[in-house]
Structure formats: C-alpha cells, structure tokens
C-alpha cells in the first residue's frame, strides 16, 4: 500500500502547484511587478522594493504549499486511524500525525495573522 501511495503522492506534490499556476492570478493586495504578471513577467529588478516583492511572493507560495502538505497529512492521519484496527500504537501514531498537521496549519495561519497585524501597525497597505 505504501508503494501505491508514494507512486501517486510524488507527482501530486509536483503537479498541484503547477495546476494552480494555470488559474487566474488572485488579488492579494501585495504590490506586483509590472502588470501583475508575477515573478516571471519579464520586469527587471531595479530596486530593493522589487526584491522584497519577489520575497513576498515566494513566502506566499511557500505558505500555500505548507497548507497543502498539512491537508495531505490530515488525510494520511485519517487513513492511519481507519487502518489501525484497534492497535494502540497505530492509533497513537495517527493521533500524533493529526496533531502535527494541526500545529502546522496553526503556525501558517499565525504567520498570516502576524503579517496582517504588523502591516496594520505600520500603516502599510
């Protein structure tokens, strides 16, 4: 079963972010390089602000990937719960996986909240 899971999980982790690139660019409220085309839009990097914009975009992508991975771990934990068959060690492993995934989601959401609070305190858009 593990071989089947790794057979599908690897390509899914690679192609899910690529599929999201095909979606229209969502409005995040962050400044963008020329035309809102993103990092690969062909706009030259001229100032430190352009570097900061690229770093913001990278951080947003990284947070989104972490959220996707946390959801995958929650699904994995559900599978572990179902397949535990009453074994205390397997149930404990499933519970630990679920707790770690929930903590991961909490950390990512807390990072969004901290950024929002700092932006509000500094008065920046």
C-alpha angles and dihedrals in degrees: 000000000000091000090054091048094050090045090061101028097061096055091041092056090050100043102040092070090044091053089052089057088064090060121091113272108266121226108249100170090244121124114256136203116258114325097357091270094139131230097327095048095113096247112142120239105240107154140031087254089065089053090049090051091053090048090051091052091048091050091050091051091047092051091049091050090050091052090051090050091049090054090049089052090050089054089047089051090052089052090050091051091051095046095043093093093201095306109146094212093051092047089050091050091050091048091049091050090051092049092049091050091049091049089050092053090047092052093050092047090046089053089054090049094048091050091050093049093048091049091050093048093049092044094233122142 
